[in-house]
Amino acid sequence: MKIKNICCLGAGYVGGPTMSVIALKCPEIKVTVVDLNETRISAWNEEDLDKLPVYEPGLAEVVREARGRNLFFSTEVDSAIEAADMIFIAVNTPTKTYGEGKGMAADLKFVELCARQIARIAKTDKIIVEKSTLPVRTAETLQTILDRTGNGVKFEVLSNPEFLAEGTAIDDLLNADRVLIGGKQTESGQKAIQSLVDIYTHWLSPKQVLTTNVWSSELSKLTANAFLAQRISSINALSALCEVTEADVDEVANAIGTDSRIGSKFLKASVGFGGSCFQKDILNLVYLCRYFNLPEVANYWEQIIILNDYQKYRFAKNIINTLFNTVSGKKITFLGWAFKKNTNDTRESAAIYVAEHLIEDGAEIHVYDPKVSEEKIKADMRYLLEIKGLTEQKIESKIKQIFVYKTVTDALDQAHAVALLTEWDEFKTYDWEIIYTKMYKPAFVFDGRNILDVEKLKTIGFQIKGIGKG
């Protein structure tokens, strides 16, 4: 089937960049990204490309070239579905906060709503592509809904999980390690798979496109994130041991990373991993293992999350202990709120949880992040406190302990301590001698990403504590 018209349901961190690159590389295909959020779509159509709702290096340039040519952003969902040959589902699949599987299982209500809307609107055969991260066997659910509630047209459901790292998403799309496509092992299923293969091979070699059955594809996404997170939690577990034995976690990581069987990637100790995928996907994996009565397997994978939560708590506790066992009324400056550099995404950011621990102890959290707004920072904290069941009065009281700045100078003035939570490159370039003169003494720096020059800061007069530094 020759694809001439693509629709993507969901204009978020996955749908927007992915469809922009497809439109750029496939100029003969019309690509329409739709979302019910009018504000988000308006931002995607914003003339000033600095105001795009997703910040990714290189994204603005891709959108500039393709938008208005064959790339469109719209709230007209029904018409886009009707016109499309291929429909990508890239809506949010958060962890459930209610009912069966609360706190672990993926909430598929948005995916199901998409399937029912497609079934209601479609009058011609469609290829449906799962782009959202979904549990194994979700394709079966989608196929059932589409076939049982549709208008008699034929649907083929494919799994095409994304493997994007935020901050490098455009490069990950343009120079992918691999693209994974899963589909039914039938004649029609194979034709649908080939239709999607043909799109990606506009710019990738056929060797970079892997095809599997649909279940293997769905499970591979969860497994990839679980393995990556496992490496981070492993080195973070060792960082705690390094601190009490006077070993250096970076030296340990280098020593084991030079082993070709292990490799050096994802062995950077830190305050903990965040983002929209790792925790959500591992919890989903844990839930699936328990659902299929594999408790030992579930417990194994769950330990990755337990260790990650411990690392964030340990970082906050270290700040409290170092500041003479109290941070009540003290100004703690956070450098960074995004979960990693080169993105404005804050989902599951370590900064949120470290801030919550310190606020509970009475600290004032003063935040500077080059890409995250005050509204987003306070909304993140509100969401966490709501989940914890706090009353509105207590939530408002705690949020008043957060102060957000547009310039780093104001954020650092008269601070008792600096906590570096995001590895933005600009933090390494600051004039730390001037910062030292404006801080209360002793001046403490807690480097949660191990990116600062420790010896230089010690020479200036700072007392600096890194992760895994004895």
VEXDREN-623269 format. One line per 2 residues: number of its first residue (from 1); their letters; for each residue x, y, z of C-alpha. Coordinates in Angstrom, 3 decimals, m for minus. Each point is the difference from the previous one (the first is absolute). Layout:
// residues N
NUM> A> X:Y:Z ~ ...
END
This chain:
// residues 470
1> MK> 0.000:0.000:0.000 ~ 1.458:3.335:m1.073
3> IK> m0.384:2.498:2.836 ~ m0.997:3.490:m1.095
5> NI> m1.582:1.398:3.149 ~ 1.061:m0.481:3.638
7> CC> m1.846:1.107:3.106 ~ 1.524:0.002:3.478
9> LG> m2.219:0.104:3.083 ~ 1.985:1.866:2.649
11> AG> 2.234:3.072:m0.390 ~ 2.289:m0.605:2.972
13> YV> 3.656:m0.931:0.452 ~ m0.306:m3.061:m2.257
15> GG> m2.565:0.961:m2.624 ~ 1.268:3.498:m0.770
17> PT> 3.695:m0.730:m0.652 ~ m0.602:m3.397:m1.652
19> MS> m2.560:1.295:m2.466 ~ 2.111:3.077:m0.723
21> VI> 2.918:m2.187:m1.077 ~ m2.237:m2.310:m2.051
23> AL> m1.455:3.044:m1.764 ~ 3.478:1.399:m0.616
25> KC> 1.292:m3.236:m1.521 ~ m3.197:m0.985:m1.850
27> PE> m1.108:3.185:m1.784 ~ m2.494:m1.913:m2.147
29> IK> m1.980:m1.077:3.091 ~ m2.401:2.372:1.742
31> VT> 0.519:m0.221:3.782 ~ m2.609:1.428:2.359
33> VV> 0.559:0.041:3.756 ~ m3.217:0.427:1.969
35> DL> m0.713:0.643:3.660 ~ m3.034:1.125:2.004
37> NE> 2.188:2.441:1.939 ~ m0.505:3.271:m1.911
39> TR> 2.788:1.767:1.886 ~ 2.495:m2.685:m0.967
41> IS> m1.001:0.075:m3.669 ~ 0.197:3.811:m0.026
43> AW> 3.540:m0.283:1.352 ~ 0.945:m2.459:m2.764
45> NE> m1.337:2.526:m2.524 ~ 1.758:2.927:1.695
47> ED> 1.930:2.195:m2.422 ~ 2.728:0.459:2.611
49> LD> 1.612:m3.448:0.011 ~ 1.546:0.657:3.408
51> KL> m3.530:m0.421:1.369 ~ m0.547:m3.564:m1.207
53> PV> m1.499:m2.086:2.848 ~ 2.876:m2.478:m0.146
55> YE> 3.606:1.116:0.294 ~ 2.394:m2.262:m1.877
57> PG> 3.261:1.034:m1.698 ~ m0.613:0.046:m3.758
59> LA> m3.794:m0.278:0.218 ~ m0.703:3.634:m0.925
61> EV> 2.027:m0.354:m3.199 ~ m1.901:m3.148:m1.022
63> VR> m3.377:1.625:0.699 ~ 1.016:3.134:m1.884
65> EA> 0.723:m1.982:m3.160 ~ m2.983:m2.367:0.033
67> RG> m2.833:1.932:1.658 ~ m2.504:1.361:m2.488
69> RN> 1.524:m2.115:m2.786 ~ m1.088:m3.484:1.032
71> LF> 0.002:0.297:3.808 ~ m3.103:1.321:1.734
73> FS> m1.162:0.354:3.602 ~ m3.730:0.045:0.650
75> TE> m2.815:m0.582:2.484 ~ m2.222:m1.390:m2.790
77> VD> 0.396:m3.611:1.103 ~ m2.895:m1.637:m1.857
79> SA> 0.886:1.380:m3.428 ~ 3.668:m0.969:0.422
81> IE> m0.989:m3.573:0.935 ~ m2.354:m0.265:m2.960
83> AA> 2.629:1.176:m2.501 ~ 2.891:m2.120:1.307
85> DM> 1.341:m3.271:m1.419 ~ 2.134:m0.535:3.099
87> IF> m0.786:1.203:3.542 ~ 2.602:0.226:2.747
89> IA> m1.205:m0.092:3.604 ~ 2.390:2.078:2.109
91> VN> m2.153:0.989:2.962 ~ 1.059:m0.090:3.622
93> TP> m0.058:m3.333:1.868 ~ 0.648:1.027:3.619
95> TK> 0.192:m2.349:2.942 ~ m3.447:m0.612:1.464
97> TY> m0.842:2.018:3.104 ~ m3.218:m1.879:0.736
99> GE> m1.594:m3.443:0.077 ~ 1.534:m3.299:m1.100
101> GK> 3.726:0.366:m0.582 ~ 0.160:3.387:1.758
103> GM> 3.557:1.281:0.155 ~ 1.372:m2.548:m2.487
105> AA> m2.164:m0.866:m3.020 ~ m0.171:2.275:m3.026
107> DL> m3.194:2.033:m0.304 ~ m1.242:m0.800:m3.506
109> KF> m3.178:2.081:0.051 ~ 1.367:2.526:m2.514
111> VE> 1.147:m2.780:m2.335 ~ m3.404:m1.660:0.181
113> LC> m1.744:3.310:m0.678 ~ 2.188:0.396:m3.098
115> AR> m0.923:m3.480:m1.214 ~ m3.714:0.641:0.449
117> QI> 0.229:3.343:m1.762 ~ 1.881:m1.551:m2.932
119> AR> m2.555:m2.820:m0.231 ~ m2.861:2.494:m0.011
121> IA> 1.488:2.295:m2.649 ~ 1.847:m2.336:m2.390
123> KT> m1.796:m0.804:m3.256 ~ 3.051:m1.440:m1.788
125> DK> 2.694:m2.544:0.949 ~ 2.626:1.345:2.406
127> II> 3.354:m1.017:1.430 ~ 0.151:0.823:3.732
129> VE> 3.443:0.487:1.526 ~ 0.604:m0.208:3.763
131> KS> 2.569:2.679:0.758 ~ m0.884:0.465:3.672
133> TL> 1.775:m2.333:2.413 ~ m2.493:m2.763:0.698
135> PV> m0.206:m3.290:1.918 ~ 0.417:m3.280:m1.841
137> RT> m3.224:m1.118:m1.735 ~ m1.421:3.538:m0.311
139> AE> m0.092:m0.438:m3.770 ~ m2.477:m2.821:0.548
141> TL> m2.254:2.363:1.970 ~ 0.217:2.641:m2.707
143> QT> m0.757:m2.525:m2.728 ~ m3.049:m1.249:1.887
145> IL> m1.415:3.496:0.504 ~ 0.641:0.996:m3.600
147> DR> m1.502:m3.169:m1.478 ~ m3.029:m0.216:2.303
149> TG> m1.049:3.660:m0.042 ~ 1.143:1.126:m3.444
151> NG> m1.864:0.521:m3.253 ~ 1.072:m3.256:m1.623
153> VK> 3.322:1.345:m1.279 ~ 3.263:m1.902:0.487
155> FE> 2.564:1.069:2.603 ~ 3.567:m1.223:0.377
157> VL> 1.627:0.816:3.351 ~ 3.788:0.445:0.155
159> SN> 2.315:0.582:2.948 ~ 2.702:2.610:m0.658
161> PE> 1.437:0.989:3.402 ~ 2.068:3.139:0.304
163> FL> 3.562:m0.143:1.313 ~ 0.604:3.737:0.286
165> AE> 2.142:1.562:2.688 ~ m1.248:3.459:0.867
167> GT> 2.624:2.608:m0.748 ~ 1.204:m1.996:m3.031
169> AI> m3.369:m1.006:m1.492 ~ 0.553:1.519:m3.445
171> DD> 3.406:m1.609:m0.389 ~ m1.468:m3.272:1.302
173> LL> m2.644:0.172:m2.734 ~ 2.342:0.992:m2.804
175> NA> 2.763:m2.430:0.987 ~ m1.883:m2.780:1.757
177> DR> 1.832:m3.050:1.362 ~ m3.044:m1.944:m1.103
179> VL> m3.686:0.358:m0.770 ~ m2.184:m2.803:1.294
181> IG> m3.243:m0.959:m1.732 ~ m2.212:m2.826:1.188
183> GK> m3.049:m1.332:m1.774 ~ m2.091:m3.069:m0.639
185> QT> 1.714:m2.821:m1.858 ~ m2.714:m0.107:m2.657
187> ES> 0.083:1.126:m3.606 ~ m1.901:3.205:0.789
189> GQ> 2.065:0.534:3.136 ~ 3.242:m0.303:m1.966
191> KA> m1.256:2.496:m2.587 ~ m0.815:2.469:2.772
193> IQ> 3.455:m0.478:1.508 ~ 1.582:0.652:m3.390
195> SL> m1.991:3.228:m0.374 ~ 1.589:1.328:3.177
197> VD> 3.425:m1.376:m0.927 ~ m0.228:1.956:m3.269
199> IY> m0.528:3.227:1.952 ~ 3.036:m0.424:2.221
201> TH> 2.253:m1.110:m2.830 ~ m0.397:3.447:m1.546
203> WL> 2.996:0.874:2.192 ~ 1.088:m3.170:1.833
205> SP> 1.544:m3.143:m1.458 ~ m2.133:m3.176:m0.069
207> KQ> 2.481:m1.574:2.445 ~ m1.018:2.593:2.613
209> VL> m3.660:m1.052:m0.173 ~ m0.807:m3.115:2.036
211> TT> m3.284:m1.854:m0.438 ~ m1.521:m2.391:2.536
213> NV> m3.344:m1.328:1.090 ~ m2.067:2.609:1.792
215> WS> 0.429:m1.462:3.496 ~ 3.798:m0.040:m0.202
217> SE> m0.024:3.616:m1.117 ~ m2.200:1.109:2.904
219> LS> 2.109:m1.841:2.575 ~ 3.290:1.214:m1.493
221> KL> m0.845:3.612:0.822 ~ m0.639:m0.730:3.677
223> TA> 3.082:m2.210:0.174 ~ 2.319:2.580:m1.581
225> NA> m0.944:2.647:2.543 ~ 0.212:m2.481:2.868
227> FL> 3.546:m1.019:m0.996 ~ 1.149:3.626:m0.314
229> AQ> m1.529:0.986:3.339 ~ 1.516:m3.105:1.570
231> RI> 3.490:1.236:m0.894 ~ m0.670:3.421:1.528
233> SS> m1.349:m1.490:3.232 ~ 2.945:m2.402:0.130
235> IN> 2.618:2.762:m0.157 ~ m2.038:2.138:2.406
237> AL> m0.084:m2.886:2.476 ~ 3.782:m0.151:m0.224
239> SA> 0.231:3.784:0.459 ~ m1.357:m0.388:3.537
241> LC> 2.664:m2.603:0.742 ~ 2.697:2.210:m1.534
243> EV> m0.891:2.870:2.321 ~ 0.557:m2.057:3.155
245> TE> 3.125:m1.823:m1.241 ~ 1.705:3.072:m1.528
247> AD> m0.065:m1.509:m3.472 ~ m0.876:2.191:m3.012
249> VD> m3.041:m1.157:m1.947 ~ 1.246:1.575:m3.255
251> EV> 3.222:m1.977:0.251 ~ m1.944:m3.185:0.735
253> AN> m2.328:0.681:m2.946 ~ 2.970:0.547:m2.297
255> AI> 1.684:m3.174:1.192 ~ m3.007:m2.212:m0.667
257> GT> m1.140:1.943:m3.083 ~ 3.206:m0.779:m1.876
259> DS> m0.981:m3.671:0.144 ~ m1.398:m0.640:m3.488
261> RI> m2.582:m2.360:1.449 ~ m1.436:2.809:2.145
263> GS> 0.650:3.252:m1.884 ~ 0.014:3.549:1.327
265> KF> m3.481:1.295:m0.822 ~ m2.503:0.775:2.772
267> LK> 2.617:m0.371:2.725 ~ m0.124:3.640:1.115
269> AS> m0.908:0.291:3.676 ~ m2.538:2.695:0.817
271> VG> m2.777:1.088:2.312 ~ m2.266:m2.413:m1.890
273> FG> m1.690:m0.531:m3.341 ~ m3.225:1.698:m1.049
275> GS> m2.001:0.538:m3.162 ~ m3.270:m1.312:m1.323
277> CF> 1.161:m3.524:m0.834 ~ 2.342:m1.768:2.391
279> QK> m2.085:m0.104:3.163 ~ m3.311:m0.389:m1.821
281> DI> 1.238:m2.834:m2.200 ~ 1.681:m1.906:2.834
283> LN> m3.109:0.265:2.171 ~ m1.999:m1.259:m2.963
285> LV> 2.400:m2.920:m0.366 ~ m0.314:m0.767:3.718
287> YL> m3.786:0.037:m0.244 ~ 0.028:m2.346:m2.994
289> CR> 2.296:m2.442:1.811 ~ m2.290:m0.054:3.014
291> YF> m3.075:m0.314:m2.211 ~ 1.521:m3.097:m1.610
293> NL> 1.006:m1.379:3.433 ~ 3.742:0.598:m0.253
295> PE> 0.659:1.623:3.403 ~ 3.764:m0.623:0.062
297> VA> 0.398:1.660:m3.397 ~ m2.201:2.899:1.118
299> NY> 2.036:0.524:3.162 ~ 3.232:0.043:m2.001
301> WE> m1.122:2.808:m2.286 ~ m1.721:1.940:2.785
303> QI> 3.277:0.322:1.867 ~ 1.218:2.392:m2.724
305> II> m2.747:2.452:0.964 ~ 0.586:m0.493:3.732
307> LN> 3.688:0.827:m0.424 ~ m0.772:3.059:m2.127
309> DY> m2.376:1.358:2.656 ~ 2.645:m0.690:2.643
311> QK> 2.608:1.977:m1.945 ~ m2.207:3.107:m0.083
313> YR> m0.807:m0.320:3.692 ~ 3.682:m0.571:0.824
315> FA> 0.976:3.175:m1.875 ~ m2.572:2.100:1.878
317> KN> 0.969:m1.545:3.350 ~ 3.661:0.785:m0.704
319> II> m0.894:3.666:m0.502 ~ m1.907:0.098:3.298
321> NT> 2.743:m1.790:1.952 ~ 2.747:2.176:m1.443
323> LF> m1.851:3.219:0.776 ~ 0.208:m0.817:3.706
325> NT> m3.063:m2.263:0.008 ~ m2.470:2.713:m0.880
327> VS> m0.978:1.874:m3.151 ~ m2.991:1.763:1.560
329> GK> m0.236:3.520:m1.414 ~ 3.204:m0.463:m1.991
331> KI> 0.326:0.939:m3.667 ~ 0.952:m3.033:m2.087
333> TF> 0.604:0.931:m3.630 ~ m0.835:m2.660:m2.574
335> LG> 1.937:0.226:m3.251 ~ m2.286:m1.853:m2.391
337> WA> m3.478:m1.454:0.195 ~ m0.279:m1.907:m3.310
339> FK> 0.725:m3.708:0.333 ~ 3.034:0.360:m2.304
341> KN> 1.729:2.674:m2.054 ~ m1.198:1.205:m3.409
343> TN> m3.680:m0.570:0.727 ~ m2.792:1.847:1.767
345> DT> m1.588:m3.291:1.078 ~ m0.296:m0.317:3.775
347> RE> m1.905:m3.257:0.313 ~ 1.313:m2.063:2.939
349> SA> 2.924:2.412:0.349 ~ 2.190:m0.693:3.027
351> AI> m0.258:3.702:0.872 ~ m3.708:m0.350:0.831
353> YV> 0.591:m2.702:2.599 ~ 3.115:1.575:1.513
355> AE> m1.919:3.265:0.344 ~ m2.906:m1.785:1.676
357> HL> 2.316:m1.556:2.617 ~ 1.658:3.346:0.742
359> IE> m3.274:1.934:0.117 ~ m1.288:m2.519:2.522
361> DG> 2.988:0.978:2.165 ~ m0.828:3.703:m0.358
363> AE> 2.405:1.055:m2.761 ~ m0.621:2.763:m2.513
365> IH> 0.682:m1.319:m3.512 ~ 1.250:2.623:m2.448
367> VY> 0.079:m1.330:m3.562 ~ 1.697:1.021:m3.222
369> DP> m0.390:m2.090:m3.154 ~ 0.713:1.476:m3.449
371> KV> m2.987:m1.711:m1.649 ~ m2.618:m0.764:2.683
373> SE> m2.614:2.585:0.985 ~ m1.168:0.965:3.479
375> EK> m3.487:m1.259:m0.828 ~ 1.359:m3.430:m0.920
377> IK> 2.210:m0.279:3.079 ~ m2.835:0.799:2.388
379> AD> m2.419:m2.230:m1.911 ~ 2.454:m2.899:0.372
381> MR> 0.151:0.484:3.746 ~ m3.766:0.380:0.284
383> YL> m0.548:m3.252:m1.900 ~ 2.356:m1.919:2.297
385> LE> m1.606:1.392:3.147 ~ m3.491:m0.751:m1.297
387> IK> 0.982:m3.626:m0.636 ~ 1.268:m0.167:3.580
389> GL> m3.464:1.051:1.176 ~ 0.823:3.356:1.571
391> TE> m2.767:2.502:0.613 ~ m0.230:3.079:m2.205
393> QK> 1.065:2.170:2.936 ~ 3.165:m2.027:0.572
395> IE> 0.770:m0.089:m3.729 ~ m0.236:3.787:m0.277
397> SK> 2.203:0.387:3.061 ~ 2.712:m2.236:m1.438
399> IK> m0.100:1.565:m3.465 ~ 0.666:3.383:1.644
401> QI> 3.392:m1.430:0.943 ~ 0.974:m0.131:m3.710
403> FV> 1.464:3.057:m1.755 ~ 0.828:0.013:m3.719
405> YK> 2.389:2.390:m1.764 ~ 0.633:1.048:m3.582
407> TV> 3.641:0.827:0.730 ~ 2.463:m2.193:1.828
409> TD> 1.565:2.954:1.835 ~ m3.135:0.694:2.028
411> AL> m0.510:m3.690:0.722 ~ 3.476:m0.322:1.522
413> DQ> 0.099:3.231:2.002 ~ 0.302:m0.683:3.758
415> AH> m0.520:m3.731:m0.403 ~ 1.004:m2.375:2.772
417> AV> 0.676:m2.781:m2.495 ~ m0.116:m0.823:m3.706
419> AL> m1.405:m3.318:m1.231 ~ 0.762:m0.821:m3.623
421> LT> m2.831:m2.213:m1.266 ~ 0.221:0.244:m3.812
423> EW> 3.226:m0.282:m2.003 ~ m0.519:3.146:m2.122
425> DE> 3.352:0.914:m1.574 ~ m0.334:3.657:0.963
427> FK> 0.317:m0.858:3.703 ~ 3.632:m0.967:m0.581
429> TY> 0.785:3.425:m1.496 ~ m1.187:2.172:2.899
431> DW> 2.370:2.303:1.868 ~ 0.012:m2.000:3.211
433> EI> 2.318:2.492:1.723 ~ m2.702:2.673:m0.216
435> IY> m2.654:m2.530:1.060 ~ 2.113:m0.803:3.070
437> TK> 0.113:3.630:1.119 ~ m3.820:0.219:m0.060
439> MY> m0.733:m3.168:1.980 ~ m0.187:m0.595:3.725
441> KP> 3.099:m1.632:1.447 ~ 0.824:m2.795:0.170
443> AF> m1.118:m0.179:m3.634 ~ m1.189:m3.468:m0.967
445> VF> m0.372:m1.495:m3.479 ~ m1.696:m3.352:m0.547
447> DG> 0.751:m1.200:m3.511 ~ m2.688:m2.542:m0.861
449> RN> 1.452:m0.556:m3.480 ~ 3.765:0.087:0.654
451> IL> 0.654:2.607:m2.685 ~ 1.777:2.750:1.966
453> DV> 3.749:0.442:0.473 ~ 0.323:m1.166:3.602
455> EK> 3.578:1.125:0.563 ~ m0.664:3.462:m1.417
457> LK> m3.040:0.501:2.207 ~ 1.880:m1.228:3.072
459> TI> 2.782:2.485:m0.746 ~ m2.566:2.802:m0.120
461> GF> m1.256:m1.033:3.419 ~ m3.059:m2.106:m0.690
463> QI> m0.785:m3.160:1.884 ~ m1.095:m2.256:m2.856
465> KG> m1.569:m3.424:0.106 ~ m0.470:m2.126:m3.104
467> IG> m1.703:m3.334:m0.592 ~ 2.214:m2.973:0.847
469> KG> 2.988:2.095:0.992 ~ 1.642:m1.339:3.151
END
